[in-house]
């Protein structure tokens, strides 16, 4: 039923003559305002009921749906009311086709608004729920999927809007085949960074929170954010490094956080005066490693006399810790070195330091 017919029925119910309504535009505007206020009140009441029901469930889907739909529906009420007001006041001055275009475009934009907000909030709530169950879960993949879906939604909405306003999508796609080459050359760095970010999300060489370094570049720090164009890395001095993602396609990245073990390999030198004590010292250090719970017996544990150096008799200690945390690893390594120094001291030997012996020959008179 058209708005004029609704107003006529409303006027008849109020016992107002239909003939007098032709010049009473305020009555029509008041009727539209009343409908908008009633619709808004009904929607707020219904939304409150739905939110109470959603609080009783553990699913994040209903929470994301309610949050995504609340503002678009509220805006739709005022959007439809605004169109009716414009139609009442400027019906004779505006092409009716424009009302059809605006209505269709509004529906597409509101639907897109809902889908974008729903995708963002659902992924965010889902990530929070997953992190509560398992703090080690990498949420960057969820974020990447969300961004891809949002980009796809924007592209589809753009195509629908172009079709609504009579723009030939086929012509644009045909032009895009030729113009894409020009854009590709003009935006080479931007595309390289985009595909670099895509590969980071697909290959997962590191994730947010990982400490990484590159032997190729002066790059070392903790990953704070992985974007589509650049990655934020926080150094030990708390400086922020913004690295273009395209650089990660050509450099070597070391991710110590994914090590299964950390290796300790140290060379220790004894004096040449302690040559007879080298073998018992090496044997006792080997026994110490085998009895220590800090080192993995499944991995090689080697203590071997290695070389006659210029000022020392060198033996090396090689073992692997299960602890990969840098601070804990450093503490274990420190304890091992002090224990080795104690074993050397127990055997009456001393650590070597650079020395030089000079033989002086006296001249015969």
Secondary structure, DSSP 8 states (H G I E B T S, - for coil): --HHHHHHHHHHHTT--TGGGGG-HHHHHHHHHHHHHHHHHHHHHHHHHHHHHHHTS--HHHHHHHHHHHHHHHHHHHHHHHHHHHHHHHTTTS-HHHHHHHHHHHHHHHHHHHHHHHHHHHHHHHHHHHHHH-TT---HHHHHHHHHHHHHHHHHHHHHHHHHTT--HHHHHHHHHHHHHHHHHHTHHHHHHHHHHHHHHHH-S--TT-EEEETTTTEEEEEEEE-SSEEEEE-TT--EEEEEGGGGGTS--EEGGG-S-EEEEEEEEE-GGGGGGHHHHHHHHHHHHHH-TTB-TTS--EEEEEEE-SS-EEEEEEEEES---HHHHHHHHHHHHHHHHHHHHHTT--B--------------
